[in-house]
């Protein structure tokens, strides 16, 4: 079964957080929201807005269509300098994958 758009965005954001080593707190700071608000969006209890999607895509240096296409496209579009180096994390918490803990 194909992923819906909301699930694709949540999965893409989780993949980008992992690929860059960023925390939900760091992404929240970029968006002007708290880590808890990012977490709610990632759990699906709050929605990612189109403005959020544009801001996330701009932050990671990818096209918003790559973000909307899902985790594979989003991480493949991620510029090499944005990828974390092996073993290096910029955040303190592991991003929660879609469906994890549900």
Phi, psi and omega in degrees: 000137182286148176286142172284167183301315181298318180293323177298318180295313179300317179294320180295317179297316179299318179295320179293320176300315180295312184298327181265344183080010180282156176264165174298327178297317180295317178294321178300320179298321178296319183277348183077029178230170180278166175300322180298323179291322175296317180300318178298320178295320181290329177280344181090008177274350172220152184265147168283126178277166176298322178297320176300314182300317178298317181293318178298312180300314179298318180300318182271357177073031179239164176284142181301330178294328175293321176297314182291337182285339177124181188295322181295309181296319181297314182286328177292330180278346183298124179299141182308318180296341180276345181285141178289153174279154183308127177080358182256128177238138179267345181248176183255346182239144177285133179295143179277127178285154178299131178087350180282131178076009180267000000 
